[in-house]
Amino acid sequence: NLFSQEEVKFNPAFVVNLIPKIDYKALLYAASCVGMKNLPAQLPQKIDATEHGDLLKTLHHALLEVHVEEGKLVCPKSDREFTIKQGIPNMRLNEDEV
């Protein structure tokens, strides 16, 4: 897999608002696939921007700054692979899947 990183301005309030929408288990798995091992196994119950600044910066980096340029996505239910080329996953169905 080929990855790139692009710096994005850190906005703690934005990351705090994203957290309830995230499948954190999936994020942990994806982060580990790109070599990020610094996320906690579980998130705190309540995340405060002042108390959890380092955690929010790590989440910001994982969610907004790391990009898969070449590789594949794998569906956890069907194990189907979707190729990623130039940062774009090909998620079209095959004719036998329609």
Rosetta blueprint (number, residue, H / E / L):
1 N L
2 L E
3 F E
4 S E
5 Q E
6 E L
7 E L
8 V L
9 K L
10 F L
11 N L
12 P H
13 A H
14 F H
15 V H
16 V H
17 N H
18 L H
19 I H
20 P H
21 K H
22 I L
23 D L
24 Y H
25 K H
26 A H
27 L H
28 L H
29 Y H
30 A H
31 A H
32 S H
33 C H
34 V L
35 G L
36 M L
37 K L
38 N L
39 L L
40 P L
41 A L
42 Q L
43 L L
44 P L
45 Q L
46 K L
47 I L
48 D L
49 A L
50 T L
51 E L
52 H L
53 G H
54 D H
55 L H
56 L H
57 K H
58 T H
59 L H
60 H H
61 H H
62 A H
63 L H
64 L H
65 E H
66 V E
67 H E
68 V E
69 E E
70 E E
71 G E
72 K E
73 L E
74 V E
75 C L
76 P L
77 K L
78 S L
79 D L
80 R L
81 E E
82 F E
83 T E
84 I E
85 K E
86 Q L
87 G L
88 I E
89 P E
90 N L
91 M L
92 R L
93 L L
94 N L
95 E H
96 D H
97 E H
98 V L
